[in-house]
């Protein structure tokens, strides 16, 4: 009988306790809120928000183990109400038969629609399950308000190079779960190079390390010396975007932005492809194109914002590789469009005035008057309802101190 393959290195090396966990000191360091709640067994439902590979799933496992809870994991991409129902039945059985709490971990919870998220509410409220939801998207937009109000949100950050370096060194030395028996070795600078290529993603770093070891021929006496070139080869897609200091990533997005601004559609498409083929998050690129559509085109062509927003929506719905063509359409359209930063400059001037004159009240005639008292003291008095007039209405809309301001004229 064939021996089943061992789990990936990233799974085998998953930290089992807070002391093994790398990064996120602001929430799980000694004395920090999340760690204190867990150690005091005062856990409530949680939403963990952060980029991929920063420890959301690992934290859920640690929390369940630390609180001696049963652990049930669902992927929002692959599961629905039927799977939730099965998890709830299991949780009820755990509670009644063993007096044990159940932690339900829902990965990518933002992928569940409103109805699916609504289905969680009664079980969270009754304490049948303790929810830990993981998301890479802003919970304010992707998680229903009722569920969000019943959960504590913790924001996880990208891991530093030093954090990832510790994980890589531990994986190379661990003989039980890691690569300690493989004979693989690498100097600190080569590992730091790999940590830089990972772009703050621990899973990506460990996958790269494992691939480099597997692809390296065994040398004399089973010793394997890994170099930066080995890691670069293993991470050949990633290194196109991320360099040691993360600078190249921002160089590429700058080149894309300036190529669109300069109306060079071919160059813009090239820099877009460099980012996407290198593993950049398409939603990040789509957000930058959305910003460009108003900042650099604005009122010169309102269609640009529609194109950019449609591309963002496509990226959100279908992801790579399919959404690359939608981004290409938006980028090429924005590059070929007429440019104007009038709107951007106008807002900057308005914002400056707003900061300096925030003490000014809204003129009485512009104020809403939903009650008789407010009408009696002058709210809405003498306001002219523009659609009732055939000719332009002479009426002031700014505070008297700002009368005559024209932000849209250069």
C-alpha positions as CSV (number, residue, x, y, z in Angstrom):
1,X,0.0,0.0,0.0
2,X,1.3,3.4,-1.0
3,X,2.1,5.8,1.8
4,X,-0.2,8.8,1.6
5,X,1.6,12.1,0.9
6,X,2.4,14.3,3.8
7,X,0.6,17.6,4.2
8,X,2.3,20.7,2.7
9,X,5.0,22.3,4.9
10,X,2.9,25.4,5.6
11,X,0.2,23.1,7.1
12,X,2.7,21.0,9.1
13,X,4.4,24.0,10.5
14,X,1.2,25.8,11.5
15,X,1.8,27.3,15.0
16,X,0.0,25.4,17.8
17,X,0.3,28.1,20.5
18,X,0.7,31.9,20.8
19,X,4.3,31.5,21.7
20,X,5.0,29.9,18.3
21,X,2.9,32.5,16.4
22,X,4.9,35.1,14.4
23,X,3.7,38.7,14.0
24,X,0.5,40.4,15.0
25,X,2.0,41.5,18.3
26,X,-0.6,44.3,18.4
27,X,-3.4,41.8,19.1
28,X,-1.7,38.6,20.3
29,X,1.4,39.8,22.1
30,X,1.5,39.3,25.9
31,X,-1.2,41.4,27.5
32,X,-2.8,42.4,24.3
33,X,-6.6,42.2,23.9
34,X,-7.2,39.1,21.8
35,X,-4.7,37.0,23.7
36,X,-6.1,38.2,27.0
37,X,-9.6,37.3,26.0
38,X,-8.6,33.8,25.0
39,X,-6.4,33.2,28.0
40,X,-9.2,34.3,30.3
41,X,-11.7,32.2,28.4
42,X,-13.9,35.2,27.7
43,X,-14.0,34.6,24.0
44,X,-16.9,36.0,21.8
45,X,-17.4,35.8,18.1
46,X,-14.6,37.3,16.0
47,X,-13.9,38.6,12.5
48,X,-10.3,38.4,11.5
49,X,-9.5,40.9,8.7
50,X,-6.2,40.8,6.9
51,X,-4.3,39.9,3.7
52,X,-3.6,36.2,2.8
53,X,-1.0,34.3,4.7
54,X,-0.8,36.4,7.8
55,X,-2.3,33.9,10.3
56,X,-6.1,34.1,10.3
57,X,-6.6,30.4,10.0
58,X,-3.8,29.6,12.4
59,X,-5.2,32.0,15.0
60,X,-8.6,30.3,14.8
61,X,-6.9,26.9,15.5
62,X,-4.9,28.3,18.4
63,X,-8.0,29.9,19.9
64,X,-10.0,26.7,19.7
65,X,-7.1,24.6,21.2
66,X,-6.4,27.2,24.0
67,X,-10.1,27.3,25.0
68,X,-10.5,23.5,24.7
69,X,-13.3,24.1,22.1
70,X,-14.4,21.8,19.3
71,X,-13.2,23.1,16.0
72,X,-15.3,23.1,12.8
73,X,-14.0,24.7,9.6
74,X,-16.0,25.8,6.6
75,X,-14.8,27.5,3.4
76,X,-17.4,30.1,2.3
77,X,-16.4,29.4,-1.3
78,X,-17.4,25.7,-1.1
79,X,-20.1,25.6,1.5
80,X,-23.6,26.9,2.1
81,X,-26.6,26.6,4.4
82,X,-26.6,22.8,4.4
83,X,-23.0,22.7,5.6
84,X,-23.9,25.3,8.3
85,X,-26.8,23.2,9.4
86,X,-24.6,20.2,9.8
87,X,-22.0,22.3,11.8
88,X,-24.7,23.6,14.1
89,X,-26.1,20.1,14.8
90,X,-22.6,19.0,15.7
91,X,-22.2,22.0,17.9
92,X,-25.4,21.3,19.7
93,X,-24.4,17.7,20.3
94,X,-21.0,18.8,21.6
95,X,-22.7,21.2,24.1
96,X,-25.3,18.7,25.3
97,X,-23.2,15.6,25.4
98,X,-19.9,17.0,26.5
99,X,-20.5,20.5,27.7
100,X,-18.0,21.7,25.1
101,X,-18.1,24.9,23.2
102,X,-17.7,24.8,19.4
103,X,-15.7,27.3,17.4
104,X,-17.0,27.6,13.8
105,X,-14.3,28.9,11.5
106,X,-15.6,30.3,8.2
107,X,-12.8,31.1,5.8
108,X,-13.5,33.9,3.3
109,X,-16.7,34.7,5.0
110,X,-17.3,37.7,2.7
111,X,-18.1,35.1,0.0
112,X,-21.3,34.2,1.8
113,X,-24.3,36.3,0.6
114,X,-26.6,38.1,3.0
115,X,-29.0,35.2,3.3
116,X,-26.2,32.8,4.2
117,X,-24.8,35.3,6.8
118,X,-28.2,35.9,8.2
119,X,-28.5,32.2,8.8
120,X,-25.6,32.4,11.3
121,X,-27.2,35.0,13.5
122,X,-29.5,32.9,15.7
123,X,-26.8,30.4,16.5
124,X,-24.3,33.2,17.3
125,X,-26.9,34.9,19.5
126,X,-27.8,31.8,21.4
127,X,-24.1,30.8,21.9
128,X,-24.5,27.5,20.1
129,X,-21.4,28.4,18.1
130,X,-18.6,30.9,18.6
131,X,-18.0,32.3,15.1
132,X,-14.5,33.1,13.9
133,X,-14.8,34.6,10.4
134,X,-11.7,35.3,8.2
135,X,-11.8,37.8,5.4
136,X,-9.4,39.7,3.2
137,X,-12.1,42.3,2.4
138,X,-13.3,45.3,4.5
139,X,-15.9,43.8,7.0
140,X,-17.8,47.1,6.9
141,X,-18.8,46.4,3.3
142,X,-18.8,42.6,3.2
143,X,-20.3,41.5,6.5
144,X,-23.9,42.2,7.3
145,X,-24.4,44.8,10.1
146,X,-26.3,42.5,12.4
147,X,-23.4,39.9,12.4
148,X,-20.8,42.6,12.6
149,X,-22.4,44.1,15.7
150,X,-22.2,40.7,17.4
151,X,-18.6,40.2,16.7
152,X,-15.3,41.8,17.6
153,X,-13.2,42.8,14.6
154,X,-9.4,42.3,14.7
155,X,-7.2,43.7,11.9
156,X,-4.1,41.6,11.0
157,X,-1.2,43.1,9.2
158,X,1.2,41.7,6.6
159,X,4.1,39.9,8.3
160,X,7.5,41.6,8.4
161,X,10.6,40.1,6.8
162,X,11.9,39.3,10.3
163,X,8.6,37.5,11.2
164,X,8.8,35.3,8.1
165,X,12.6,34.8,8.6
166,X,11.8,33.2,12.0
167,X,9.2,30.9,10.4
168,X,11.7,29.8,7.7
169,X,14.5,29.1,10.1
170,X,12.1,27.1,12.4
171,X,10.9,25.1,9.4
172,X,14.4,24.2,8.3
173,X,15.4,23.1,11.8
174,X,12.3,21.3,12.9
175,X,12.9,17.5,12.6
176,X,9.3,16.5,13.6
177,X,7.1,18.7,11.4
178,X,9.6,20.6,9.2
179,X,12.6,20.0,7.0
180,X,15.1,19.1,9.7
181,X,15.6,15.6,8.4
182,X,16.0,16.7,4.8
183,X,19.6,17.9,5.2
184,X,18.6,21.2,3.6
185,X,20.4,24.3,4.8
186,X,20.5,28.0,3.8
187,X,22.4,31.0,5.1
188,X,20.5,33.8,6.7
189,X,20.8,36.2,3.8
190,X,19.3,33.6,1.3
191,X,16.4,33.1,3.7
192,X,16.0,36.8,4.1
193,X,15.8,37.1,0.3
194,X,13.0,34.4,0.3
195,X,11.2,36.3,3.1
196,X,11.3,39.5,1.0
197,X,10.0,37.7,-2.1
198,X,7.0,36.4,0.0
199,X,5.6,39.9,0.3
200,X,4.4,39.4,3.9
201,X,2.7,36.1,3.2
202,X,4.0,33.2,5.4
203,X,2.2,30.5,3.4
204,X,3.9,31.7,0.2
205,X,7.3,31.8,1.9
206,X,6.9,28.2,3.3
207,X,5.6,26.9,0.0
208,X,8.6,28.5,-1.8
209,X,11.0,26.9,0.7
210,X,9.4,23.5,0.3
211,X,9.5,23.7,-3.5
212,X,13.2,24.8,-3.4
213,X,14.1,21.8,-1.3
214,X,12.1,19.3,-3.5
215,X,13.6,20.7,-6.7
216,X,17.2,20.7,-5.5
217,X,19.3,17.6,-6.3
218,X,20.6,15.7,-3.3
219,X,24.3,16.5,-2.8
220,X,26.9,14.3,-1.2
221,X,25.8,12.8,2.1
222,X,22.3,14.1,1.6
223,X,23.3,17.7,2.3
224,X,21.3,20.4,0.3
225,X,22.6,23.9,0.3
226,X,19.9,26.4,-0.8
227,X,20.8,29.7,-2.3
228,X,19.0,32.9,-3.2
229,X,18.9,31.7,-6.8
230,X,17.1,28.5,-5.8
231,X,14.5,30.6,-4.0
232,X,14.1,32.9,-6.9
233,X,13.5,30.0,-9.2
234,X,11.0,28.5,-6.8
235,X,9.2,31.8,-6.5
236,X,9.6,32.8,-10.2
237,X,6.2,34.3,-10.5
238,X,6.4,36.2,-7.2
239,X,9.7,37.9,-7.7
240,X,8.4,39.8,-10.7
241,X,6.5,42.0,-8.2
242,X,8.1,41.9,-4.8
243,X,11.8,42.6,-4.2
244,X,13.7,42.7,-1.0
245,X,12.3,46.0,0.3
246,X,8.9,45.8,-1.5
247,X,10.0,48.8,-3.5
248,X,9.6,47.2,-6.9
249,X,5.9,46.6,-6.3
250,X,5.4,50.4,-5.9
251,X,7.7,51.1,-8.8
252,X,5.4,49.0,-11.0
253,X,2.2,50.6,-9.9
254,X,3.8,54.0,-10.4
255,X,4.8,53.0,-13.9
256,X,1.3,51.9,-14.7
257,X,-0.2,55.1,-13.3
258,X,2.2,57.4,-15.2
259,X,1.8,55.4,-18.5
260,X,-2.0,55.9,-18.3
261,X,-1.5,59.6,-17.5
262,X,0.8,59.9,-20.5
263,X,-1.8,58.3,-22.7
264,X,0.5,55.4,-23.7
265,X,-1.9,52.5,-23.6
266,X,0.7,49.9,-24.7
267,X,3.0,50.8,-21.9
268,X,0.1,50.8,-19.4
269,X,-0.9,47.3,-20.6
270,X,2.7,46.1,-20.2
271,X,3.0,47.3,-16.6
272,X,-0.4,45.9,-15.8
273,X,0.7,42.5,-17.1
274,X,3.9,42.7,-15.1
275,X,1.9,43.1,-12.0
276,X,-0.8,40.5,-12.6
277,X,1.7,37.9,-14.0
278,X,3.8,38.6,-10.9
279,X,1.0,37.7,-8.5
280,X,-0.3,41.1,-7.6
281,X,-3.8,41.3,-6.1
282,X,-6.1,42.3,-9.0
283,X,-8.4,44.2,-6.6
284,X,-5.5,46.4,-5.5
285,X,-4.8,47.3,-9.1
286,X,-8.5,47.8,-9.8
287,X,-8.7,50.3,-6.8
288,X,-5.7,52.3,-8.2
289,X,-7.4,52.4,-11.7
290,X,-10.6,53.6,-10.0
291,X,-8.7,56.4,-8.3
292,X,-7.0,57.3,-11.6
293,X,-10.4,57.6,-13.4
294,X,-11.4,60.6,-11.2
295,X,-8.0,62.0,-10.2
296,X,-6.5,62.2,-13.7
297,X,-9.6,62.1,-16.0
298,X,-12.5,63.3,-13.9
299,X,-14.9,65.7,-15.7
300,X,-13.0,65.3,-19.0
301,X,-14.7,62.0,-19.5
302,X,-17.2,60.6,-16.9
303,X,-17.3,57.3,-18.7
304,X,-13.8,56.4,-17.4
305,X,-15.1,56.0,-13.9
306,X,-17.9,53.7,-15.1
307,X,-15.3,51.6,-17.0
308,X,-13.0,51.4,-14.0
309,X,-15.8,50.6,-11.6
310,X,-17.1,47.8,-13.9
311,X,-13.5,46.3,-14.0
312,X,-13.3,46.4,-10.2
313,X,-16.7,44.6,-10.0
314,X,-15.5,42.0,-12.4
315,X,-12.3,41.4,-10.4
316,X,-14.3,41.0,-7.3
317,X,-16.8,38.6,-8.9
318,X,-14.5,36.3,-10.9
319,X,-10.9,36.9,-9.9
320,X,-7.8,35.9,-11.9
321,X,-7.1,34.8,-14.5
322,X,-10.4,35.8,-16.1
323,X,-10.6,39.3,-14.8
324,X,-7.2,40.3,-16.4
325,X,-9.0,41.2,-19.6
326,X,-11.5,43.5,-17.7
327,X,-8.6,45.3,-16.1
328,X,-6.9,45.6,-19.5
329,X,-10.0,47.2,-20.9
330,X,-10.2,49.8,-18.1
331,X,-6.5,50.5,-18.3
332,X,-6.5,51.0,-22.1
333,X,-9.6,53.1,-21.9
334,X,-8.2,55.4,-19.2
335,X,-4.9,55.7,-21.1
336,X,-6.6,56.8,-24.3
337,X,-9.1,59.1,-22.6
338,X,-8.7,62.9,-22.4
339,X,-7.1,63.9,-19.1
340,X,-8.0,66.6,-16.5
341,X,-7.1,67.0,-12.9
342,X,-9.6,69.8,-12.5
343,X,-11.8,67.8,-10.2
344,X,-8.9,66.6,-8.0
345,X,-7.5,70.2,-7.6
346,X,-11.0,71.5,-6.9
347,X,-11.6,69.0,-4.1
348,X,-8.2,69.9,-2.6
349,X,-9.2,73.6,-2.5
350,X,-12.6,72.8,-1.1
351,X,-11.1,70.5,1.5
352,X,-8.6,73.2,2.6
353,X,-11.5,75.6,3.1
354,X,-13.5,73.0,4.9
355,X,-10.7,72.4,7.4
356,X,-10.2,76.1,8.0
357,X,-13.9,77.0,8.3
358,X,-15.5,74.0,10.0
359,X,-17.0,76.4,12.6
360,X,-19.3,78.0,10.0
361,X,-22.9,77.1,10.2
362,X,-25.1,76.0,7.4
363,X,-27.2,79.0,6.1
364,X,-30.7,78.9,7.5
365,X,-32.5,78.7,4.2
366,X,-30.5,75.5,3.3
367,X,-31.4,73.7,6.5
368,X,-34.1,71.0,6.6
369,X,-37.1,71.8,8.8
370,X,-38.9,68.5,9.7
371,X,-40.6,70.0,12.8
372,X,-42.8,73.1,13.3
373,X,-40.4,74.5,15.9
374,X,-37.5,74.4,13.4
375,X,-39.7,76.2,10.8
376,X,-40.7,78.8,13.4
377,X,-37.0,79.7,14.1
378,X,-36.2,80.1,10.4
379,X,-35.0,76.8,9.1
380,X,-35.7,76.5,5.4
381,X,-37.2,80.1,5.2
382,X,-36.9,81.8,1.8
383,X,-35.5,78.7,0.2
384,X,-36.3,78.5,-3.5
385,X,-37.0,75.1,-4.9
386,X,-35.2,75.2,-8.2
387,X,-37.4,72.9,-10.3
388,X,-40.4,75.3,-9.7
389,X,-38.6,78.0,-11.7
390,X,-38.1,78.3,-15.5
391,X,-35.2,80.7,-15.1
392,X,-32.0,80.2,-13.1
393,X,-32.5,80.9,-9.4
394,X,-30.5,83.5,-7.7
395,X,-29.6,81.9,-4.4
396,X,-26.5,81.4,-2.3
397,X,-25.4,77.9,-1.3
398,X,-22.2,78.7,0.5
399,X,-21.7,80.3,3.9
400,X,-21.6,84.1,3.6
401,X,-17.9,84.1,4.5
402,X,-17.1,81.9,1.4
403,X,-19.4,83.8,-1.0
404,X,-18.1,83.7,-4.6
405,X,-15.8,80.7,-4.1
406,X,-15.4,78.8,-7.4
407,X,-13.3,75.7,-7.0
408,X,-13.8,74.5,-10.5
409,X,-12.2,77.5,-12.2
410,X,-8.4,77.4,-12.5
